[in-house]
Amino acid sequence: MEYDLELERVAEEITTAQAKIVLIQLGDGLKPQGTEIIDILNKKTNAQIFLWLDTCYGVCDVPDAKVDLVIQFGHNELPPTF
């Protein structure tokens, strides 16, 4: 990956939250890396991880999904939001 998505930190957050079902929401430019992100997180956690494929308009655009944790990544220099 060409971005530092802080996946170690994300895996720690999933584990700390004891999340069993996690939804990853990516900006459209990051979606091609979605399967790689999921593969890495699957190796580091015991959670079921899903990728939100609908459009993401920013951090205020939180999917209405029945999951334990939503993790959003976007196109900026800020770390992921949980």
C-alpha positions in Angstrom: 0.0 0.0 0.0 1.2 3.5 -0.7 -0.6 5.0 2.3 0.0 4.4 6.0 -3.5 3.3 7.1 -2.3 2.5 10.6 -3.6 -1.0 10.3 -1.8 -2.1 13.5 -3.7 0.6 15.4 -7.0 -0.5 13.7 -6.4 -4.1 14.6 -5.7 -3.1 18.2 -9.0 -1.1 18.3 -10.9 -4.0 16.9 -9.4 -6.3 19.6 -9.9 -3.7 22.4 -13.5 -3.2 21.4 -14.0 -6.9 21.3 -15.8 -6.3 18.0 -17.0 -9.5 16.3 -18.5 -7.8 13.2 -16.6 -4.8 11.7 -17.5 -2.7 8.7 -14.7 -0.9 6.8 -15.8 2.2 4.9 -13.4 3.6 2.4 -13.3 6.7 0.2 -13.7 5.8 -3.5 -10.0 6.1 -4.2 -9.1 3.6 -1.5 -11.7 1.0 -2.4 -9.3 -0.9 -4.8 -7.2 -1.6 -1.7 -10.2 -2.9 0.3 -9.5 -6.6 -0.1 -5.8 -6.1 0.9 -7.0 -4.2 4.0 -9.4 -6.9 4.9 -6.8 -9.6 4.4 -4.4 -7.9 6.8 -7.0 -7.3 9.5 -8.3 -10.8 9.2 -4.8 -12.1 10.0 -4.6 -9.8 13.1 -8.1 -10.1 14.6 -10.8 -12.7 15.1 -13.5 -10.4 13.7 -15.6 -10.8 10.6 -14.7 -7.9 8.5 -16.9 -6.5 5.7 -16.3 -3.7 3.1 -18.9 -1.0 2.5 -19.1 -0.6 -1.3 -21.6 2.2 -1.4 -20.4 5.8 -1.8 -18.9 7.5 1.2 -19.3 11.3 1.4 -17.2 11.7 4.5 -17.1 11.0 8.2 -20.7 12.2 8.6 -21.8 9.5 6.2 -22.0 6.5 8.6 -23.7 3.4 7.2 -26.8 2.2 9.0 -25.5 -1.3 9.5 -25.8 -3.8 12.4 -22.2 -4.2 13.3 -20.1 -3.8 16.4 -17.6 -1.3 14.9 -17.4 0.9 11.8 -14.0 2.1 10.7 -13.8 4.9 8.1 -10.8 5.7 6.0 -10.6 8.8 3.8 -8.3 10.9 1.7 -6.6 13.1 4.2 -3.7 13.1 6.6 -5.9 12.3 9.6 -5.8 8.9 11.2 -8.9 6.6 10.7 -12.0 7.3 12.8 -13.7 4.7 14.9 
